């Protein structure tokens, strides 16, 4: 009897020691943000199936671009699937809503959305949260620098009426004021709107040198097409939230000449040979396009790819301190993610710290323009 108990105990310990790493993923594969979520979902399929000799299981759920569903998915992944890590969601509102659940359950989370509010200010909840998309403040700085270099004096803003649009307005307006750019309009629209005529007429009445659209995915094409239809001749800027081919398809010729900041992965082939991100970005492009066709890659799939690279970098260290499925492993994984140093990825080089759970510098952004239906590096 005693021998049987010892064998069972040994078997239980061995099973725990060899447990799989389970990763829960919630993405906006349908709904208004589907053009962003689909390439992220496609990329999850390309992530490593083993890390440090352990099998990795990805449990992927669709939140349909809905905040309530994203929260339900997060709870389900943690309570039913006992995941060690959460990846997602696609949008800022969804990611913000997921923070409480991740923190309550001491489960590290890597968001794929942009707002700095996801990881700032650092507190007891956000210490569990990391992200791979460049902060809106980081990208807003690039836009303002481009505007001042091109003699833009007045700007009107039209953005989403949610956390994404508000975050961009807050960051851009602060920087614009410092650089003496006069803001002559601040309009909002919903992701599901089918017309923005009223907002665009107000923008046109202000006669701005440039218009910044604070939107993401295909819904961000609506105000741009309306501006062009009404005869606007100034420069249109978009955020890195539109860096995908579906946006190009929907916006069509009305996007010609648009300027935006994005991660270097979008123009990996155009980067100089000495760019520190070129190698890793090109590897992702090659792998994605081998499955989905030439020219199919976009910035949003890159955010999911980078989440996988961060996990692959952190997992070996975390496994020294706990077995997958345990609180010890989740704690160690959180600590290892926070200690990520010089992790070269598709969008930049991660150097995280207890106060910075993004860890990007200037290497994580480039300015591009839309020319002849494609992305061109602005030199």
C-alpha positions as CSV (number, residue, x, y, z in Angstrom):
1,X,0.0,0.0,0.0
2,X,2.8,2.4,1.0
3,X,4.7,1.6,-2.2
4,X,1.6,2.3,-4.3
5,X,1.2,5.7,-2.6
6,X,4.8,6.5,-3.4
7,X,4.4,5.5,-7.0
8,X,1.3,7.6,-7.3
9,X,3.0,10.6,-5.7
10,X,6.0,10.2,-8.0
11,X,3.7,10.0,-11.0
12,X,1.8,13.1,-9.9
13,X,5.0,15.1,-9.5
14,X,6.3,13.9,-12.9
15,X,3.1,14.8,-14.6
16,X,3.2,18.3,-13.1
17,X,6.9,18.7,-14.0
18,X,6.0,17.8,-17.6
19,X,2.8,19.8,-17.8
20,X,1.9,21.7,-21.0
21,X,2.0,25.5,-21.1
22,X,-1.5,26.7,-21.8
23,X,-2.1,30.1,-23.4
24,X,-5.5,31.7,-23.6
25,X,-6.2,34.0,-26.5
26,X,-9.2,36.4,-27.0
27,X,-9.2,38.3,-30.2
28,X,-11.7,40.4,-32.3
29,X,-11.9,38.0,-35.2
30,X,-15.4,39.3,-36.1
31,X,-17.2,42.7,-35.6
32,X,-15.9,46.2,-36.4
33,X,-12.3,45.3,-35.5
34,X,-12.2,42.1,-37.5
35,X,-9.7,43.5,-40.0
36,X,-7.2,43.7,-37.1
37,X,-8.2,40.5,-35.3
38,X,-8.1,38.1,-38.2
39,X,-4.4,38.6,-39.0
40,X,-3.7,38.3,-35.2
41,X,-5.6,35.0,-35.2
42,X,-3.8,33.8,-38.3
43,X,-0.5,34.6,-36.5
44,X,-1.4,32.6,-33.4
45,X,-1.5,29.6,-35.6
46,X,2.2,30.3,-36.6
47,X,3.5,30.6,-33.0
48,X,5.8,27.9,-31.6
49,X,4.1,24.7,-30.5
50,X,6.9,23.9,-28.0
51,X,9.0,26.2,-25.7
52,X,11.9,25.0,-23.6
53,X,10.9,21.4,-24.4
54,X,7.3,21.9,-23.3
55,X,4.2,21.6,-25.5
56,X,2.3,24.8,-25.8
57,X,-1.5,24.8,-26.3
58,X,-3.3,28.0,-27.6
59,X,-7.0,28.2,-26.7
60,X,-8.3,30.9,-29.1
61,X,-11.7,32.6,-28.5
62,X,-13.5,35.3,-30.6
63,X,-14.7,38.3,-28.6
64,X,-16.5,39.8,-31.7
65,X,-15.0,43.3,-31.0
66,X,-17.3,43.4,-27.9
67,X,-16.0,44.4,-24.4
68,X,-18.5,42.3,-22.5
69,X,-17.5,39.2,-24.5
70,X,-13.8,39.9,-24.1
71,X,-14.4,39.9,-20.3
72,X,-16.4,36.6,-20.4
73,X,-13.7,35.0,-22.6
74,X,-11.0,36.0,-20.1
75,X,-12.9,34.5,-17.2
76,X,-13.6,31.3,-19.1
77,X,-9.9,30.9,-20.2
78,X,-8.8,31.3,-16.6
79,X,-11.5,29.4,-14.7
80,X,-12.2,26.6,-17.2
81,X,-8.9,26.2,-19.2
82,X,-6.6,27.1,-16.3
83,X,-4.3,29.1,-18.7
84,X,-0.9,30.3,-17.6
85,X,-1.0,33.5,-19.8
86,X,-3.6,35.6,-21.6
87,X,-2.9,37.1,-25.0
88,X,-5.4,39.8,-26.2
89,X,-7.5,41.6,-26.9
90,X,-7.3,43.4,-30.2
91,X,-8.8,46.7,-29.2
92,X,-8.1,49.2,-26.4
93,X,-11.6,49.1,-24.8
94,X,-11.5,45.3,-24.7
95,X,-8.0,45.1,-23.3
96,X,-8.7,47.7,-20.6
97,X,-11.8,45.7,-19.5
98,X,-9.7,42.5,-19.1
99,X,-7.2,44.0,-16.7
100,X,-9.2,43.4,-13.6
101,X,-9.8,39.8,-14.3
102,X,-6.2,39.0,-15.1
103,X,-5.0,40.8,-12.0
104,X,-7.6,39.2,-9.7
105,X,-6.5,35.7,-10.9
106,X,-2.7,36.6,-10.9
107,X,-2.5,35.6,-14.6
108,X,0.0,37.6,-16.8
109,X,-1.6,39.2,-19.8
110,X,0.0,40.5,-23.0
111,X,-2.4,43.0,-24.7
112,X,-2.2,43.7,-28.5
113,X,-3.9,47.1,-28.3
114,X,-2.2,50.5,-28.4
115,X,-3.4,52.8,-25.6
116,X,-0.8,53.6,-22.9
117,X,-3.5,53.3,-20.3
118,X,-3.3,49.6,-20.6
119,X,0.1,49.6,-18.8
120,X,0.2,53.1,-17.3
121,X,0.2,54.3,-14.6
122,X,1.8,51.2,-13.1
123,X,-0.2,49.8,-10.1
124,X,-1.0,46.5,-8.4
125,X,-3.3,45.6,-11.3
126,X,-1.2,46.7,-14.2
127,X,1.8,44.9,-12.9
128,X,0.2,41.8,-14.4
129,X,-0.2,43.4,-17.8
130,X,2.2,43.8,-20.7
131,X,1.6,44.9,-24.3
132,X,3.2,44.7,-27.8
133,X,1.6,47.6,-29.6
134,X,3.4,50.9,-29.6
135,X,1.9,53.5,-27.2
136,X,-0.3,56.2,-28.8
137,X,2.0,58.8,-27.2
138,X,5.0,57.2,-28.9
139,X,3.3,57.4,-32.3
140,X,1.8,60.8,-31.7
141,X,5.3,62.2,-31.3
142,X,6.2,60.9,-34.7
143,X,3.2,62.5,-36.3
144,X,3.8,65.9,-34.7
145,X,7.5,65.8,-35.8
146,X,6.4,65.1,-39.4
147,X,3.8,67.9,-39.2
148,X,6.3,70.5,-38.0
149,X,8.9,69.3,-40.6
150,X,6.2,69.9,-43.3
151,X,5.0,73.3,-42.1
152,X,1.6,72.2,-40.9
153,X,0.2,75.0,-38.7
154,X,-3.4,74.0,-38.1
155,X,-4.9,70.6,-37.5
156,X,-8.4,69.2,-37.0
157,X,-9.0,65.9,-35.3
158,X,-11.8,63.4,-35.9
159,X,-11.5,60.2,-33.8
160,X,-13.4,57.3,-32.3
161,X,-15.8,58.1,-29.5
162,X,-14.2,55.5,-27.2
163,X,-11.0,55.0,-25.2
164,X,-8.9,54.8,-28.4
165,X,-10.1,58.1,-29.8
166,X,-9.9,59.8,-26.5
167,X,-6.4,58.5,-25.8
168,X,-5.1,59.8,-29.1
169,X,-6.7,63.2,-28.6
170,X,-5.1,63.5,-25.2
171,X,-1.7,62.6,-26.4
172,X,-1.7,64.5,-29.7
173,X,-3.3,67.7,-28.3
174,X,-0.6,68.0,-25.6
175,X,2.2,67.5,-28.1
176,X,0.7,69.8,-30.7
177,X,0.3,72.6,-28.1
178,X,4.0,72.3,-27.2
179,X,5.0,72.5,-30.9
180,X,2.8,75.5,-31.6
181,X,0.4,73.6,-33.8
182,X,-3.1,75.1,-33.5
183,X,-6.0,72.7,-33.1
184,X,-9.1,73.9,-34.9
185,X,-11.5,71.0,-34.5
186,X,-12.2,67.9,-32.3
187,X,-14.9,65.6,-33.7
188,X,-15.9,62.0,-32.8
189,X,-17.6,59.1,-34.4
190,X,-18.6,55.5,-33.5
191,X,-16.9,52.5,-35.0
192,X,-20.2,51.3,-36.3
193,X,-21.3,54.6,-37.9
194,X,-22.2,54.7,-41.6
195,X,-21.9,58.4,-42.1
196,X,-19.8,61.2,-40.6
197,X,-21.0,64.0,-42.9
198,X,-21.8,66.4,-40.0
199,X,-18.4,66.0,-38.4
200,X,-16.6,66.4,-41.7
201,X,-18.5,69.6,-42.6
202,X,-17.4,71.1,-39.3
203,X,-13.8,70.1,-40.0
204,X,-13.9,71.6,-43.5
205,X,-15.3,74.8,-42.1
206,X,-12.2,75.2,-40.0
207,X,-10.0,75.0,-43.1
208,X,-7.1,73.0,-41.4
209,X,-3.8,72.4,-43.1
210,X,-4.1,68.8,-42.0
211,X,-6.6,66.3,-40.5
212,X,-5.7,63.6,-38.0
213,X,-8.1,60.6,-37.9
214,X,-7.9,58.8,-34.6
215,X,-9.4,55.5,-35.7
216,X,-8.4,51.9,-36.3
217,X,-9.2,49.2,-38.8
218,X,-11.6,49.7,-41.7
219,X,-14.0,52.1,-39.8
220,X,-11.2,54.7,-39.9
221,X,-11.7,54.8,-43.7
222,X,-15.1,56.4,-43.3
223,X,-14.0,60.0,-42.4
224,X,-11.2,59.9,-44.9
225,X,-13.5,59.0,-47.8
226,X,-15.9,61.6,-46.7
227,X,-13.2,64.3,-46.6
228,X,-12.1,63.4,-50.1
229,X,-15.7,63.3,-51.4
230,X,-16.2,66.9,-50.0
231,X,-13.1,68.1,-51.7
232,X,-10.6,68.4,-48.9
233,X,-7.1,69.1,-50.3
234,X,-4.9,69.1,-47.2
235,X,-2.8,66.3,-45.7
236,X,-4.6,63.4,-44.0
237,X,-2.8,61.6,-41.2
238,X,-4.0,58.3,-39.7
239,X,-2.7,56.4,-36.7
240,X,-1.0,53.1,-36.6
241,X,-4.4,51.6,-36.1
242,X,-5.0,51.4,-39.8
243,X,-1.8,49.5,-40.8
244,X,-3.5,46.6,-42.5
245,X,-4.4,45.8,-46.1
246,X,-8.2,45.7,-45.4
247,X,-8.0,49.4,-44.7
248,X,-6.2,50.0,-48.0
249,X,-8.9,48.0,-49.8
250,X,-11.8,49.8,-48.2
251,X,-10.3,53.3,-48.5
252,X,-9.0,52.7,-52.0
253,X,-7.9,55.8,-54.0
254,X,-9.1,58.1,-51.2
255,X,-6.1,57.0,-49.2
256,X,-3.5,58.2,-51.7
257,X,-0.9,60.4,-49.9
258,X,-2.0,59.5,-46.4
259,X,0.7,59.6,-43.8
260,X,1.0,57.5,-40.7
261,X,3.4,56.0,-38.1
262,X,3.7,52.2,-37.9
263,X,5.9,49.5,-36.7
264,X,8.9,48.6,-39.0
265,X,7.4,45.2,-39.8
266,X,5.0,46.8,-42.3
267,X,7.9,47.9,-44.5
268,X,10.5,45.3,-43.5
269,X,11.8,44.9,-47.0
270,X,12.4,48.6,-47.3
271,X,14.4,48.9,-44.1
272,X,18.2,49.6,-44.3
273,X,20.4,46.5,-43.7
274,X,21.7,47.8,-40.4
275,X,18.2,48.3,-38.9
276,X,18.1,46.1,-35.7
277,X,14.5,45.0,-36.4
278,X,15.0,44.1,-40.1
279,X,16.0,40.4,-39.5
280,X,13.2,39.5,-37.1
281,X,10.6,41.5,-38.9
282,X,11.6,39.8,-42.2
283,X,11.4,36.4,-40.6
284,X,7.8,37.0,-39.5
285,X,6.9,38.4,-43.0
286,X,8.3,35.3,-44.7
287,X,6.5,32.9,-42.4
288,X,3.1,34.7,-42.6
289,X,3.3,35.2,-46.4
290,X,4.2,31.6,-46.9
291,X,0.9,30.6,-45.5
292,X,-1.4,33.5,-46.5
293,X,0.2,34.8,-49.7
294,X,2.6,37.6,-50.8
295,X,1.7,41.0,-49.6
296,X,-0.7,39.7,-46.9
297,X,1.3,40.7,-43.9
298,X,0.3,43.7,-41.7
299,X,1.2,45.3,-38.5
300,X,-1.5,43.7,-36.4
301,X,-0.4,40.1,-37.0
302,X,3.0,41.4,-35.9
303,X,1.7,42.3,-32.5
304,X,0.6,38.7,-31.9
305,X,3.9,37.4,-33.2
306,X,5.8,39.6,-30.8
307,X,3.6,38.3,-27.9
308,X,4.8,34.8,-28.9
309,X,8.4,35.9,-28.9
310,X,8.1,37.5,-25.4
311,X,6.6,34.3,-24.1
312,X,9.3,32.1,-25.7
313,X,11.9,34.4,-24.1
314,X,10.3,34.3,-20.7
315,X,9.2,30.6,-20.4
316,X,12.6,29.0,-19.9
317,X,13.3,31.2,-16.9
318,X,9.8,30.8,-15.4
319,X,10.1,27.0,-15.7
320,X,13.0,27.0,-13.3
321,X,10.7,28.3,-10.6
322,X,7.4,26.4,-11.1
323,X,5.4,24.0,-13.2
324,X,2.8,25.1,-15.8
325,X,-0.6,25.3,-14.3
326,X,0.7,26.5,-10.9
327,X,0.6,29.9,-9.3
328,X,4.4,29.7,-8.9
329,X,4.7,29.4,-12.7
330,X,2.4,32.4,-13.4
331,X,4.3,34.5,-10.9
332,X,7.6,33.5,-12.4
333,X,6.3,34.1,-15.9
334,X,5.2,37.6,-14.9
335,X,8.6,38.3,-13.4
336,X,10.4,37.0,-16.5
337,X,8.3,39.1,-18.8
338,X,9.1,42.2,-16.7
339,X,12.8,41.3,-17.0
340,X,12.7,41.0,-20.8
341,X,15.9,42.5,-22.2
342,X,17.0,43.1,-25.8
343,X,14.3,40.9,-27.2
344,X,14.3,41.7,-30.9
345,X,10.9,41.4,-32.4
346,X,8.9,42.3,-35.5
347,X,7.9,45.7,-34.2
348,X,11.0,46.8,-32.2
349,X,13.3,45.7,-29.4
350,X,11.8,45.0,-26.0
351,X,13.5,46.2,-22.9
352,X,11.0,46.1,-20.1
353,X,11.2,47.1,-16.4
354,X,9.0,47.3,-13.3
355,X,7.8,50.7,-14.5
356,X,7.7,50.0,-18.3
357,X,5.6,47.0,-19.5
358,X,6.1,47.9,-23.2
359,X,9.8,48.6,-23.3
360,X,10.1,50.1,-26.8
361,X,12.3,53.0,-28.0
362,X,12.5,54.9,-31.3
363,X,13.4,51.7,-33.1
364,X,9.8,50.6,-32.8
365,X,8.4,53.2,-35.3
366,X,8.7,54.5,-38.8
367,X,6.7,57.0,-40.8
368,X,5.1,55.7,-44.0
369,X,2.9,57.1,-46.7
370,X,0.3,55.3,-48.8
371,X,1.3,55.4,-52.5
372,X,-0.3,53.6,-55.3
373,X,-2.2,51.3,-52.9
374,X,0.9,50.3,-50.9
375,X,3.0,51.3,-47.9
376,X,6.1,53.3,-48.7
377,X,8.8,54.1,-46.1
378,X,9.0,57.9,-45.7
379,X,12.7,58.8,-45.7
